[in-house]
Amino acid sequence: MSTNQTLWWVTLAFGLVVALVVWGLLEALRRTVLEVERAVDDVWTMGKRVAQNTATSHVLATTKERGGELLEELEQHRTPAGGGGQ
């Protein structure tokens, strides 16, 4: 084999090694990105749940107030208007 052919094979082998290293690094990066994406999705989902749980908490005072008004109204309708028994 000539020197030229030997250098050609060495260059091909070196290129293959470089290609395998690059592929390995890209695969590691892809897996890391998928892990980060899963973690971000989990955080996003939990954030949305917290937002759903707290979105209506500010109306609880109004709900309590309206419930009290409704109870008073019901009490008024239970009591006979004339005050006498039937």
N, CA, C and O atoms as a GROMACS GRO file, in nm:
protein
  344
    1MET      N    1   0.084  -0.116   0.000
    1MET     CA    2   0.000   0.000   0.000
    1MET      C    3   0.089   0.124   0.000
    1MET      O    4   0.192   0.128   0.068
    2SER      N    5   0.050   0.222  -0.076
    2SER     CA    6   0.131   0.344  -0.086
    2SER      C    7   0.101   0.436   0.032
    2SER      O    8   0.003   0.418   0.103
    3THR      N    9   0.185   0.533   0.049
    3THR     CA   10   0.170   0.631   0.156
    3THR      C   11   0.041   0.710   0.137
    3THR      O   12  -0.026   0.745   0.234
    4ASN      N   13   0.009   0.738   0.013
    4ASN     CA   14  -0.112   0.813  -0.017
    4ASN      C   15  -0.237   0.736   0.028
    4ASN      O   16  -0.329   0.793   0.087
    5GLN      N   17  -0.239   0.606   0.000
    5GLN     CA   18  -0.352   0.523   0.040
    5GLN      C   19  -0.359   0.511   0.193
    5GLN      O   20  -0.468   0.513   0.251
    6THR      N   21  -0.246   0.499   0.256
    6THR     CA   22  -0.242   0.489   0.402
    6THR      C   23  -0.298   0.615   0.466
    6THR      O   24  -0.379   0.608   0.558
    7LEU      N   25  -0.255   0.730   0.416
    7LEU     CA   26  -0.307   0.858   0.468
    7LEU      C   27  -0.457   0.869   0.443
    7LEU      O   28  -0.531   0.922   0.527
    8TRP      N   29  -0.502   0.820   0.328
    8TRP     CA   30  -0.645   0.824   0.296
    8TRP      C   31  -0.724   0.741   0.397
    8TRP      O   32  -0.828   0.787   0.446
    9TRP      N   33  -0.678   0.620   0.429
    9TRP     CA   34  -0.745   0.535   0.526
    9TRP      C   35  -0.741   0.595   0.667
    9TRP      O   36  -0.839   0.588   0.742
   10VAL      N   37  -0.628   0.654   0.703
   10VAL     CA   38  -0.615   0.720   0.834
   10VAL      C   39  -0.714   0.836   0.843
   10VAL      O   40  -0.779   0.856   0.946
   11THR      N   41  -0.723   0.912   0.734
   11THR     CA   42  -0.816   1.025   0.732
   11THR      C   43  -0.960   0.976   0.743
   11THR      O   44  -1.039   1.036   0.815
   12LEU      N   45  -0.995   0.869   0.672
   12LEU     CA   46  -1.130   0.813   0.682
   12LEU      C   47  -1.160   0.764   0.823
   12LEU      O   48  -1.268   0.787   0.876
   13ALA      N   49  -1.064   0.695   0.883
   13ALA     CA   50  -1.082   0.645   1.019
   13ALA      C   51  -1.099   0.760   1.117
   13ALA      O   52  -1.186   0.755   1.204
   14PHE      N   53  -1.017   0.863   1.103
   14PHE     CA   54  -1.027   0.981   1.189
   14PHE      C   55  -1.163   1.048   1.171
   14PHE      O   56  -1.227   1.089   1.269
   15GLY      N   57  -1.208   1.060   1.046
   15GLY     CA   58  -1.339   1.120   1.020
   15GLY      C   59  -1.452   1.039   1.082
   15GLY      O   60  -1.548   1.095   1.134
   16LEU      N   61  -1.440   0.906   1.076
   16LEU     CA   62  -1.540   0.820   1.138
   16LEU      C   63  -1.543   0.839   1.289
   16LEU      O   64  -1.650   0.847   1.349
   17VAL      N   65  -1.425   0.847   1.350
   17VAL     CA   66  -1.418   0.870   1.495
   17VAL      C   67  -1.482   1.004   1.531
   17VAL      O   68  -1.559   1.013   1.626
   18VAL      N   69  -1.450   1.108   1.455
   18VAL     CA   70  -1.507   1.240   1.480
   18VAL      C   71  -1.659   1.235   1.464
   18VAL      O   72  -1.732   1.291   1.546
   19ALA      N   73  -1.707   1.168   1.358
   19ALA     CA   74  -1.851   1.158   1.334
   19ALA      C   75  -1.919   1.084   1.450
   19ALA      O   76  -2.028   1.124   1.493
   20LEU      N   77  -1.858   0.978   1.502
   20LEU     CA   78  -1.916   0.905   1.614
   20LEU      C   79  -1.919   0.989   1.742
   20LEU      O   80  -2.016   0.984   1.818
   21VAL      N   81  -1.813   1.065   1.765
   21VAL     CA   82  -1.809   1.152   1.883
   21VAL      C   83  -1.918   1.260   1.871
   21VAL      O   84  -1.989   1.287   1.968
   22VAL      N   85  -1.930   1.321   1.754
   22VAL     CA   86  -2.033   1.423   1.733
   22VAL      C   87  -2.172   1.362   1.752
   22VAL      O   88  -2.258   1.422   1.816
   23TRP      N   89  -2.194   1.242   1.696
   23TRP     CA   90  -2.323   1.176   1.713
   23TRP      C   91  -2.352   1.150   1.861
   23TRP      O   92  -2.464   1.171   1.907
   24GLY      N   93  -2.252   1.104   1.935
   24GLY     CA   94  -2.268   1.079   2.078
   24GLY      C   95  -2.304   1.206   2.155
   24GLY      O   96  -2.392   1.206   2.241
   25LEU      N   97  -2.234   1.314   2.123
   25LEU     CA   98  -2.263   1.441   2.190
   25LEU      C   99  -2.403   1.491   2.157
   25LEU      O  100  -2.474   1.539   2.244
   26LEU      N  101  -2.443   1.479   2.031
   26LEU     CA  102  -2.577   1.522   1.991
   26LEU      C  103  -2.684   1.436   2.058
   26LEU      O  104  -2.789   1.488   2.097
   27GLU      N  105  -2.660   1.308   2.070
   27GLU     CA  106  -2.755   1.219   2.138
   27GLU      C  107  -2.767   1.256   2.285
   27GLU      O  108  -2.878   1.258   2.339
   28ALA      N  109  -2.656   1.285   2.350
   28ALA     CA  110  -2.658   1.328   2.490
   28ALA      C  111  -2.736   1.460   2.504
   28ALA      O  112  -2.813   1.477   2.597
   29LEU      N  113  -2.713   1.550   2.411
   29LEU     CA  114  -2.785   1.678   2.412
   29LEU      C  115  -2.935   1.655   2.392
   29LEU      O  116  -3.016   1.717   2.460
   30ARG      N  117  -2.972   1.567   2.299
   30ARG     CA  118  -3.114   1.538   2.273
   30ARG      C  119  -3.182   1.482   2.398
   30ARG      O  120  -3.293   1.522   2.432
   31ARG      N  121  -3.114   1.389   2.466
   31ARG     CA  122  -3.172   1.331   2.587
   31ARG      C  123  -3.187   1.434   2.697
   31ARG      O  124  -3.287   1.436   2.769
   32THR      N  125  -3.087   1.520   2.710
   32THR     CA  126  -3.094   1.626   2.811
   32THR      C  127  -3.209   1.722   2.781
   32THR      O  128  -3.281   1.762   2.872
   33VAL      N  129  -3.225   1.757   2.655
   33VAL     CA  130  -3.334   1.847   2.616
   33VAL      C  131  -3.469   1.783   2.647
   33VAL      O  132  -3.560   1.851   2.695
   34LEU      N  133  -3.484   1.654   2.621
   34LEU     CA  134  -3.609   1.585   2.652
   34LEU      C  135  -3.637   1.584   2.802
   34LEU      O  136  -3.751   1.602   2.844
   35GLU      N  137  -3.534   1.564   2.883
   35GLU     CA  138  -3.550   1.566   3.028
   35GLU      C  139  -3.592   1.705   3.075
   35GLU      O  140  -3.681   1.719   3.159
   36VAL      N  141  -3.528   1.808   3.020
   36VAL     CA  142  -3.562   1.945   3.057
   36VAL      C  143  -3.706   1.975   3.014
   36VAL      O  144  -3.781   2.038   3.088
   37GLU      N  145  -3.743   1.930   2.895
   37GLU     CA  146  -3.878   1.954   2.845
   37GLU      C  147  -3.982   1.886   2.936
   37GLU      O  148  -4.086   1.945   2.966
   38ARG      N  149  -3.954   1.764   2.980
   38ARG     CA  150  -4.046   1.696   3.071
   38ARG      C  151  -4.058   1.773   3.203
   38ARG      O  152  -4.167   1.789   3.256
   39ALA      N  153  -3.945   1.820   3.254
   39ALA     CA  154  -3.946   1.894   3.380
   39ALA      C  155  -4.024   2.025   3.364
   39ALA      O  156  -4.100   2.063   3.453
   40VAL      N  157  -4.004   2.094   3.253
   40VAL     CA  158  -4.075   2.219   3.229
   40VAL      C  159  -4.225   2.192   3.216
   40VAL      O  160  -4.306   2.269   3.267
   41ASP      N  161  -4.262   2.085   3.148
   41ASP     CA  162  -4.404   2.049   3.136
   41ASP      C  163  -4.464   2.022   3.273
   41ASP      O  164  -4.577   2.062   3.301
   42ASP      N  165  -4.390   1.954   3.359
   42ASP     CA  166  -4.440   1.927   3.494
   42ASP      C  167  -4.459   2.056   3.572
   42ASP      O  168  -4.561   2.074   3.639
   43VAL      N  169  -4.363   2.146   3.564
   43VAL     CA  170  -4.374   2.275   3.634
   43VAL      C  171  -4.491   2.355   3.578
   43VAL      O  172  -4.566   2.415   3.654
   44TRP      N  173  -4.506   2.355   3.446
   44TRP     CA  174  -4.616   2.427   3.381
   44TRP      C  175  -4.751   2.372   3.427
   44TRP      O  176  -4.842   2.448   3.459
   45THR      N  177  -4.763   2.239   3.431
   45THR     CA  178  -4.888   2.176   3.474
   45THR      C  179  -4.918   2.212   3.619
   45THR      O  180  -5.032   2.246   3.651
   46MET      N  181  -4.820   2.204   3.705
   46MET     CA  182  -4.842   2.237   3.846
   46MET      C  183  -4.877   2.385   3.862
   46MET      O  184  -4.962   2.420   3.944
   47GLY      N  185  -4.813   2.471   3.784
   47GLY     CA  186  -4.846   2.613   3.789
   47GLY      C  187  -4.990   2.639   3.748
   47GLY      O  188  -5.058   2.722   3.808
   48LYS      N  189  -5.036   2.569   3.644
   48LYS     CA  190  -5.174   2.586   3.600
   48LYS      C  191  -5.271   2.537   3.707
   48LYS      O  192  -5.376   2.598   3.728
   49ARG      N  193  -5.236   2.429   3.776
   49ARG     CA  194  -5.323   2.378   3.883
   49ARG      C  195  -5.332   2.478   3.997
   49ARG      O  196  -5.440   2.503   4.051
   50VAL      N  197  -5.218   2.535   4.034
   50VAL     CA  198  -5.218   2.636   4.140
   50VAL      C  199  -5.303   2.755   4.098
   50VAL      O  200  -5.381   2.807   4.178
   51ALA      N  201  -5.288   2.797   3.973
   51ALA     CA  202  -5.366   2.910   3.923
   51ALA      C  203  -5.515   2.879   3.926
   51ALA      O  204  -5.596   2.964   3.961
   52GLN      N  205  -5.553   2.757   3.888
   52GLN     CA  206  -5.694   2.718   3.892
   52GLN      C  207  -5.746   2.719   4.035
   52GLN      O  208  -5.860   2.761   4.060
   53ASN      N  209  -5.665   2.674   4.127
   53ASN     CA  210  -5.708   2.668   4.267
   53ASN      C  211  -5.720   2.806   4.330
   53ASN      O  212  -5.801   2.825   4.421
   54THR      N  213  -5.642   2.901   4.284
   54THR     CA  214  -5.643   3.033   4.345
   54THR      C  215  -5.721   3.135   4.263
   54THR      O  216  -5.741   3.247   4.309
   55ALA      N  217  -5.763   3.099   4.144
   55ALA     CA  218  -5.830   3.196   4.056
   55ALA      C  219  -5.961   3.246   4.116
   55ALA      O  220  -5.999   3.361   4.094
   56THR      N  221  -6.030   3.162   4.188
   56THR     CA  222  -6.161   3.201   4.241
   56THR      C  223  -6.160   3.229   4.390
   56THR      O  224  -6.265   3.257   4.447
   57SER      N  225  -6.047   3.222   4.454
   57SER     CA  226  -6.043   3.243   4.599
   57SER      C  227  -6.083   3.384   4.638
   57SER      O  228  -6.132   3.405   4.749
   58HIS      N  229  -6.063   3.482   4.550
   58HIS     CA  230  -6.098   3.620   4.584
   58HIS      C  231  -6.250   3.642   4.589
   58HIS      O  232  -6.294   3.742   4.646
   59VAL      N  233  -6.328   3.553   4.532
   59VAL     CA  234  -6.474   3.569   4.534
   59VAL      C  235  -6.539   3.496   4.651
   59VAL      O  236  -6.661   3.500   4.666
   60LEU      N  237  -6.460   3.428   4.734
   60LEU     CA  238  -6.519   3.355   4.846
   60LEU      C  239  -6.588   3.447   4.945
   60LEU      O  240  -6.692   3.411   5.000
   61ALA      N  241  -6.532   3.566   4.969
   61ALA     CA  242  -6.596   3.660   5.061
   61ALA      C  243  -6.732   3.703   5.007
   61ALA      O  244  -6.829   3.710   5.081
   62THR      N  245  -6.738   3.732   4.878
   62THR     CA  246  -6.865   3.771   4.816
   62THR      C  247  -6.965   3.656   4.822
   62THR      O  248  -7.083   3.677   4.846
   63THR      N  249  -6.917   3.535   4.798
   63THR     CA  250  -7.004   3.418   4.804
   63THR      C  251  -7.062   3.401   4.944
   63THR      O  252  -7.180   3.370   4.960
   64LYS      N  253  -6.979   3.421   5.045
   64LYS     CA  254  -7.025   3.410   5.183
   64LYS      C  255  -7.131   3.517   5.211
   64LYS      O  256  -7.234   3.489   5.273
   65GLU      N  257  -7.105   3.638   5.166
   65GLU     CA  258  -7.200   3.748   5.187
   65GLU      C  259  -7.333   3.719   5.119
   65GLU      O  260  -7.439   3.737   5.180
   66ARG      N  261  -7.329   3.674   4.994
   66ARG     CA  262  -7.452   3.643   4.920
   66ARG      C  263  -7.525   3.524   4.982
   66ARG      O  264  -7.648   3.521   4.984
   67GLY      N  265  -7.452   3.429   5.033
   67GLY     CA  266  -7.513   3.315   5.102
   67GLY      C  267  -7.588   3.360   5.226
   67GLY      O  268  -7.697   3.311   5.253
   68GLY      N  269  -7.530   3.453   5.300
   68GLY     CA  270  -7.598   3.508   5.418
   68GLY      C  271  -7.725   3.581   5.379
   68GLY      O  272  -7.828   3.568   5.445
   69GLU      N  273  -7.719   3.659   5.271
   69GLU     CA  274  -7.838   3.730   5.222
   69GLU      C  275  -7.946   3.631   5.180
   69GLU      O  276  -8.064   3.653   5.208
   70LEU      N  277  -7.906   3.524   5.114
   70LEU     CA  278  -8.001   3.423   5.071
   70LEU      C  279  -8.065   3.354   5.191
   70LEU      O  280  -8.185   3.327   5.190
   71LEU      N  281  -7.987   3.327   5.294
   71LEU     CA  282  -8.040   3.266   5.415
   71LEU      C  283  -8.142   3.357   5.481
   71LEU      O  284  -8.248   3.311   5.526
   72GLU      N  285  -8.111   3.487   5.489
   72GLU     CA  286  -8.206   3.584   5.546
   72GLU      C  287  -8.336   3.586   5.466
   72GLU      O  288  -8.444   3.589   5.524
   73GLU      N  289  -8.324   3.584   5.336
   73GLU     CA  290  -8.442   3.585   5.249
   73GLU      C  291  -8.527   3.459   5.271
   73GLU      O  292  -8.649   3.467   5.277
   74LEU      N  293  -8.462   3.345   5.283
   74LEU     CA  294  -8.534   3.221   5.308
   74LEU      C  295  -8.605   3.224   5.443
   74LEU      O  296  -8.718   3.176   5.455
   75GLU      N  297  -8.540   3.279   5.544
   75GLU     CA  298  -8.600   3.290   5.676
   75GLU      C  299  -8.725   3.378   5.672
   75GLU      O  300  -8.824   3.349   5.739
   76GLN      N  301  -8.720   3.485   5.593
   76GLN     CA  302  -8.835   3.574   5.581
   76GLN      C  303  -8.953   3.501   5.517
   76GLN      O  304  -9.067   3.523   5.557
   77HIS      N  305  -8.928   3.415   5.420
   77HIS     CA  306  -9.036   3.344   5.353
   77HIS      C  307  -9.089   3.227   5.436
   77HIS      O  308  -9.201   3.182   5.412
   78ARG      N  309  -9.015   3.179   5.529
   78ARG     CA  310  -9.060   3.071   5.616
   78ARG      C  311  -9.162   3.122   5.718
   78ARG      O  312  -9.259   3.054   5.751
   79THR      N  313  -9.137   3.243   5.766
   79THR     CA  314  -9.223   3.303   5.867
   79THR      C  315  -9.352   3.351   5.798
   79THR      O  316  -9.345   3.420   5.696
   80PRO      N  317  -9.466   3.315   5.851
   80PRO     CA  318  -9.590   3.363   5.789
   80PRO      C  319  -9.598   3.515   5.794
   80PRO      O  320  -9.560   3.577   5.894
   81ALA      N  321  -9.649   3.575   5.686
   81ALA     CA  322  -9.654   3.720   5.674
   81ALA      C  323  -9.746   3.783   5.776
   81ALA      O  324  -9.716   3.891   5.826
   82GLY      N  325  -9.854   3.719   5.809
   82GLY     CA  326  -9.952   3.776   5.903
   82GLY      C  327  -9.913   3.755   6.047
   82GLY      O  328  -9.972   3.816   6.136
   83GLY      N  329  -9.820   3.673   6.073
   83GLY     CA  330  -9.777   3.649   6.208
   83GLY      C  331  -9.860   3.545   6.279
   83GLY      O  332  -9.824   3.503   6.389
   84GLY      N  333  -9.971   3.500   6.221
   84GLY     CA  334 -10.059   3.405   6.285
   84GLY      C  335 -10.031   3.265   6.236
   84GLY      O  336  -9.969   3.245   6.131
   85GLY      N  337 -10.077   3.169   6.311
   85GLY     CA  338 -10.059   3.030   6.272
   85GLY      C  339 -10.166   2.985   6.173
   85GLY      O  340 -10.269   3.051   6.161
   86GLN      N  341 -10.144   2.881   6.106
   86GLN     CA  342 -10.240   2.830   6.009
   86GLN      C  343 -10.312   2.711   6.058
   86GLN      O  344 -10.397   2.656   5.987
   0.00000   0.00000   0.00000
